[in-house]
């Protein structure tokens, strides 16, 4: 459901999967054809996920979304779980890279060194939220806000803007710097002729933990990635679709985040072969 | 069970866990006192794990081991699963860092980019197997073999040896280089006055994957750690002990590797709080 960047990437991941068949692609308002599907991937804007998930779950169809408002995930999980249980189905929430695979890494590192601090450093990469916020400022025709990691979870914002005819750069810059999205971070506003010419779906993460295993300090861990953002999100959603069906088939109904999924369930193939190949 | 490096580290991890009680520490031949325990951590030499696991599982007690012979893990899993099912218990196999947490990272990266190559580079750190092999050569009083990562899963062996009185270094060096443990890797043999003076339980991993998400190539991932080896192994075993009891209580009986454990089950606390904190 939905055919933007993520929907297209998910389509490619489904077609590349050895154990899946694409039942169909459809728009928000037309889900009549999905009735035979095991899973619907909700590739809609995040804010529409709760509504469409409820519709699909009520039909007994599993769902996977990449709902990314961190503070609302636990609430959505509580809201959808009874619906999953009643309809004997599974909804995988926040299947992407953060929230998503980064969440799994954070959980694993916590199990390896229970005391300590994990820093998740994002970027370099485009922040959709910040780009939209900058674009909404008076005098801005188009905007791209890049997130630059400075370490220990602190980020710089590089905001590239195309001005509307007659707009004054200094006035626009001041408005962006005063906006709540930017006021708390080091922010640089840079006028450019074409924002589109800079556009790039690359993104990255540098996730660092120094912690304590038992009574032993200075256990150091780091996870890095440099990726095409929608391609990874679509792929993770598809891997989670596989897990959703397996959990449903075992009767493990409910709304699940990725830290509630056995890693082996994300992968095609039989368990013994996967244990041999990966453990 | 067992009180070497790993047993001592596991004891510290149990005592640091907010939700555990240490029922007792005992030697291989005296397990009468463990009858009230939920879980026994098998901190014995790897080759003794299958035998002791079978004894404990037959009593209905969960076990956790760090069995590390990669090629025999799937076989041990098949062997212990029926015993677990019959006795309604759970055995977590190969709970350490490799096999163990590295296996989880490998599985996760495979789900994120199904096509590609993962390289696991070990070290710098001591290889027990190679150290024992070098020590068994005629003329060697004591030996330490360090594993040095050269990338793409290729390793150098730095072998520090203490010679026995009257032994000829060149003869000993030739014997080590010809040994099957060393013949396939770049190996340097270095005579030292005291192997004990070099001893250090530090170890490391650099795990790299470049792969394809859907149809998008050049997705790059890296996991690094620099750790105290027994401290991490003991901690991972203890986190897996928690998961073992939870799986047992849900009726998910069987022998499980870490890729068959939900990450959330490794952590203390209630699920909703963990979802809020980590996802």
Contacts between the chains, C-beta under 8 A, distances in Angstrom:
chain1	res1	chain2	res2	distance
A	9	B	213	7.4
A	9	B	214	5.3
A	9	B	216	7.2
A	10	B	214	7.5
A	11	B	214	8.0
A	12	B	214	3.5
A	12	B	215	4.3
A	12	B	216	7.5
A	13	B	213	6.7
A	13	B	214	3.8
A	15	B	214	7.9
A	16	B	114	6.9
A	16	B	115	7.7
A	16	B	212	7.7
A	16	B	214	5.7
A	16	B	215	6.5
A	17	B	114	7.5
A	70	B	279	7.3
A	73	B	275	6.4
A	73	B	276	7.8
A	73	B	279	5.4
A	74	B	272	5.6
A	74	B	275	4.8
A	74	B	276	4.7
A	74	B	279	7.7
A	77	B	272	7.6
A	77	B	275	6.2
A	78	B	272	7.2
A	94	B	279	5.9
A	97	B	112	7.6
A	99	B	279	4.8
A	101	B	108	5.9
A	101	B	111	7.7
A	101	B	112	5.6
A	103	B	278	5.4
A	103	B	279	4.3
A	104	B	104	7.8
A	104	B	108	5.7
A	104	B	263	5.5
A	105	B	105	7.6
A	105	B	108	7.4
A	105	B	223	7.9
A	106	B	278	4.8
A	107	B	263	4.0
A	107	B	264	6.3
A	107	B	266	7.0
A	107	B	267	6.3
A	107	B	274	7.3
A	107	B	278	5.0
A	108	B	101	5.9
A	108	B	104	5.7
A	108	B	105	7.4
A	108	B	263	5.7
A	108	B	266	7.5
A	110	B	266	7.9
A	110	B	267	5.8
A	110	B	278	6.9
A	111	B	101	7.7
A	111	B	235	7.8
A	111	B	236	6.9
A	111	B	239	4.0
A	111	B	263	7.1
A	111	B	266	3.7
A	111	B	267	5.8
A	112	B	97	7.6
A	112	B	101	5.7
A	112	B	232	6.1
A	112	B	235	6.1
A	112	B	236	6.0
A	112	B	239	7.4
A	113	B	232	7.7
A	113	B	235	6.9
A	114	B	16	6.9
A	114	B	17	7.5
A	114	B	235	7.3
A	114	B	239	7.7
A	114	B	267	7.9
A	114	B	268	7.8
A	115	B	16	7.7
A	212	B	16	7.7
A	213	B	9	7.4
A	213	B	13	6.7
A	213	B	227	7.3
A	213	B	228	6.9
A	213	B	231	4.3
A	213	B	232	5.0
A	213	B	234	7.1
A	213	B	235	3.7
A	214	B	9	5.3
A	214	B	10	7.5
A	214	B	11	8.0
A	214	B	12	3.5
A	214	B	13	3.8
A	214	B	15	7.9
A	214	B	16	5.7
A	214	B	231	5.4
A	214	B	234	5.6
A	214	B	235	5.2
A	214	B	238	7.6
A	215	B	12	4.3
A	215	B	16	6.5
A	215	B	231	7.7
A	216	B	9	7.2
A	216	B	12	7.5
A	216	B	228	4.7
A	216	B	231	3.5
A	216	B	232	8.0
A	218	B	228	7.7
A	219	B	225	7.5
A	219	B	226	8.0
A	219	B	227	4.8
A	219	B	228	6.5
A	219	B	231	6.8
A	219	B	232	6.2
A	220	B	225	6.3
A	220	B	226	4.7
A	220	B	227	6.9
A	221	B	223	7.7
A	221	B	224	7.2
A	221	B	225	4.7
A	221	B	227	7.8
A	222	B	222	7.7
A	222	B	223	7.3
A	222	B	224	4.4
A	222	B	225	7.2
A	223	B	105	7.9
A	223	B	221	7.7
A	223	B	222	7.3
A	223	B	223	5.2
A	223	B	224	7.8
A	224	B	221	7.1
A	224	B	222	4.4
A	224	B	223	7.8
A	224	B	224	7.7
A	225	B	219	7.5
A	225	B	220	6.3
A	225	B	221	4.6
A	225	B	222	7.2
A	226	B	220	4.7
A	227	B	213	7.3
A	227	B	219	4.8
A	227	B	220	6.9
A	227	B	221	7.8
A	228	B	213	6.9
A	228	B	216	4.7
A	228	B	218	7.7
A	228	B	219	6.5
A	231	B	213	4.3
A	231	B	214	5.3
A	231	B	215	7.7
A	231	B	216	3.4
A	231	B	219	6.8
A	232	B	112	6.1
A	232	B	113	7.7
A	232	B	213	5.0
A	232	B	216	8.0
A	232	B	219	6.2
A	234	B	213	7.1
A	234	B	214	5.6
A	235	B	111	7.8
A	235	B	112	6.1
A	235	B	113	6.8
A	235	B	114	7.3
A	235	B	213	3.7
A	235	B	214	5.2
A	236	B	111	6.9
A	236	B	112	6.0
A	238	B	214	7.6
A	239	B	111	4.0
A	239	B	112	7.4
A	239	B	114	7.7
A	257	B	275	5.4
A	257	B	279	4.5
A	258	B	279	7.2
A	259	B	262	7.1
A	259	B	263	4.6
A	259	B	264	4.5
A	259	B	274	6.9
A	259	B	275	7.0
A	259	B	278	5.9
A	259	B	279	6.1
A	260	B	262	5.4
A	260	B	263	7.9
A	260	B	264	5.2
A	260	B	271	7.2
A	260	B	275	7.8
A	261	B	262	6.4
A	262	B	259	7.1
A	262	B	260	5.4
A	262	B	261	6.4
A	262	B	262	5.4
A	263	B	104	5.5
A	263	B	107	4.0
A	263	B	108	5.7
A	263	B	111	7.1
A	263	B	258	8.0
A	263	B	259	4.6
A	263	B	260	7.9
A	263	B	263	7.7
A	264	B	107	6.3
A	264	B	259	4.5
A	264	B	260	5.2
A	266	B	107	7.0
A	266	B	108	7.5
A	266	B	110	7.8
A	266	B	111	3.7
A	267	B	107	6.3
A	267	B	110	5.8
A	267	B	111	5.8
A	267	B	114	8.0
A	268	B	114	7.8
A	271	B	260	7.2
A	272	B	74	5.6
A	272	B	77	7.6
A	272	B	78	7.2
A	274	B	107	7.4
A	274	B	259	6.9
A	275	B	73	6.5
A	275	B	74	4.8
A	275	B	77	6.2
A	275	B	257	5.4
A	275	B	259	7.1
A	275	B	260	7.8
A	276	B	73	7.7
A	276	B	74	4.7
A	278	B	103	5.4
A	278	B	106	4.8
A	278	B	107	5.0
A	278	B	110	6.9
A	278	B	259	5.9
A	279	B	70	7.3
A	279	B	73	5.3
A	279	B	74	7.6
A	279	B	94	5.9
A	279	B	99	4.8
A	279	B	103	4.4
A	279	B	257	4.5
A	279	B	258	7.3
A	279	B	259	6.1
